Amino acid sequence: MHPLDNVIWQALTTRDAQFAESFDEARRFVREVGPLGAFRQHGERGYASLGGLVGPGGTVGLFLDQPYENEPHELRAGWSFVAGAPLLQMVADDGIAPPAQSRSGQQRSSPEPSSPELIELGPRDSQEMIDLTALTKPGPFSTRTHELGTYLGIRREGRLVAMAGERLKVPGHTEVSAVCTHPEHTGHGYAAILMTEVMQRIRERGETPFLHVRQDNERAVEIYKRLGLRERKVGHFAVLRKESLK
């Protein structure tokens, strides 16, 4: 199996195992880290294990290989579909990185006066990170999500206005995630600057960057292609709820 297939499962059984809760053939991140989970194999045992893990009334976010259509999830008995979206996985595996525009306030090539300073974010910034992601909705983000890897941000007048960082980690690969900019500060190229730096740091560790994006977010997909990512596979993101026992 390729490291990026069934990627949540592979992360929770390898490099992100310290953040995992498990039950038989299913695993999920602890709630404070995020809502994502997975099972070893799609099937009856997988869903039964997932149900034992989340419990009645519990929810979990899955990355599924089936195409997102009018009926995006083959519902299993005892589960209900809450929300979902077509999901595109992209990977920067050609070994070529575009020139970084900024690195901790300094460009790799010729600096510009307006080049923003990149700051590393940590526990003290957690609430601001949650607030920014809640506003811009790049994906789920919780109180301990920042523990998954390095997160970089840009501040303007002391306020966090853009960020990007690392989420899923599997052998040889690290996911770029939580790429977002406050609506009042778009148009400055902050997302590209942050992503370029995050991807460069991943490459410097000898790893390959990848990410997930809504397939119908054409603007974001084009930006990611310009940054050296290619489309690898299409599936869908599904949030499911385990029905309560009656």
N, C-alpha and C positions, 0 to 999 in steps of 0.2 A: 504494500500500500504506500502511495506517495504521502509524504508528511503533511501535505495540504488537503488530503482527502479525509473526511470526517475529522476536520481540524480541531473542533472543540474537544472531542474525545481524546485526540492525540495530545493536545495541550494539557488536559487534566490528568493524563496518565504519564506525562514526561516532565517537561520543564515548569509547568504550572501546578504540579501535583500537590504542592504545599497549600494551595488555596481550595482544594477539592473536598467535597462531601460525596460519599459513595453509598450505593445500595445495589448489590448484585452486579448487573450488567450496565448500570447507569452511574453517571457522575454529574455534578454541577458545581459551580463556584459557590463559595459561602455567600450568603445574601449581601453582606457588606461590600463585597467585591463586585458582584453583578448578578444578573438573572440568567446567564447562559448555562445550558446543560447539554448533555449528549448521552447516547447509549452506544454500546459497542457495535451493535448491528440492528438495522431497521427490521422490526418484526415483533411478534407477540411478546417474546421474552424481554425485548428492549423496552416496550411500553409498560409492561408489568413492573419492571425494575424502576423505571422512571416514576411510575405512580407510587411505588413504595418510598421513593426518595422525596418527592415533593409533598405527598400526603393529600387527603381530601381538601379540595378548595385551593390547593397550591398551584402556582403558575411557573412556567419555565420557557425560556427562549431557545429555539433549536435552529440550526442550519441544516436544511434538508435538501437532498439532491433533486427531488422532483420539481419540474417546472411550475412556476406560479401562474395559475390560470384562474378561471372564474371560480372553481372549487379548489383552492390552493393547497388543501391538505386532505389526505385520505383519512378521515376521522376514524379513530378506533373507539370501540365501546368504552364508555366511561370518561371520554375526553371531549372538550369543547374548544373550538377555535376562537381565540380572542382577537388577534390582529396578525398581520403579516405583510410581506413585501417581496417583490422579485429581487434576488440577491446576486450580485456579480462579484466573483473573486478575481482579483488582479494581482500580478506578481512582477517584480522587477528582477528578472533572472538573466538578463543579457550581460550583466557585469559592467554596464556603462551607466555612469551617474552624471546628470547634468551638473554644471558648476554651481556650487553652493553660493547663495546670495548673502548669507550671514552666518556667522558662528560666534555665539556669545558676544555679539556686538561688533565683530570684525568679519569682513568679507574675505573669502578665499582668494579673490582676484582684486580688482580695483575697488576700494570702498567708496560709498556715496555718503554725503553728509546726512541724508535722511534714513540711512540704514538702521533698522530698529535693533535694539539690544535684546538678545534672547536670554531668558532666565530659566533656570531649572526650578520646577515646581515641586512642592512637597506637602507634608501634612498640614503645614500652616495655611496653605493655599486651597485646601480641600473644599471648603464651602464655596469659594469663588469659582472653582472648577465645576462644582455641581450646579451652581447658578448659571454659569455660561452655557453648559451643555443642556440644561433644562430649557434655556431660551432658544438655542440654535438647533437642538435635537440631532446631533451627529450619531447618536446611538446611546444605549444605556450607560449611565455613569453614577457610581455610588460613593459612599464615604471612604472606601478602601481601594477603589479602582486604581488610584495613583500608585499603589504598591506593586502593580504588575510590571512596571518598567519606568524608564525615563520619560518625563513629561516636560515639555518646553513651552514657555509662554511669552507673550509680548504685552507690556503694560503701557498705557498712555495715561499720564497724570495720575499715576498710582493705581489705575484700574486695570484689571486683567481683561484684555479685549480680544485675544486670540490664543489658541493653544493647539498642540498636537502631541501625541506620545505613542507608547507601545502598549499592546494588550496581549493577545494570544502568542505564546511562544512554543514552538515545536522544534525538534532537532533540525538545525541548520537554517531556521527561518524565524523571523519576528514580524508580527503584524503592526502596521501603522494604524492608529485609531484616534478617535476623539478630535478629528481635525475640524476646527470651527472658528468663526470670527463673529464678533458682535455686529449686529446689523448696522450700527452707526459707524463702523470702522471698516467696512468692506471697500474693495477697489484699490487697496494698497499692496496687494500681492502677499499678504501675511501668510495665508495658507501655504502657498508655494515655498516661501522662505522657511517656514517651520518644517514642512514635510521634507524639503531637501536636506535640512540639517539632521532630522531624525533618521532618514534613510541612510545618510552618510555614516552616522554613528553605528547603525546596524551593520553596514558593509565593513566598517573598520574592525568589527568583531568577527569577520569572516562569515557573516550570515546574509541571507537573502530577504529583502523587505517584501511584504505582501499586504494586501488590505481587502476589505469588503465594502461595497457601496451599493446603494439601490440601483438596479439596472436601468430604471427609468430616469435617473438623475443625470441627464445627458451632459450638462455643464460640468459637473464634477468628474464624470468619466473622461471627458476630453482633457481636463486639466491633468488628471492622473496619467493619461497617455503621454502628454507632453513632458511629464516628469520621469518617463521611462518605464511605466508599468504597462503590461499587456493583459488582455482578457484571458483568463485561464479556464473558468467554468461558470456555469449559470445554475442557480438553484433557487431556494427561497428561504426567507426568515419567517418563522412561525412562532407565535406566542400561544401556548396551549394551557388550558386549565383542567386539572383533574377534578372531575365532578364529585361532589360530596356524596357520601353514602346515604341512602334513604332507608 
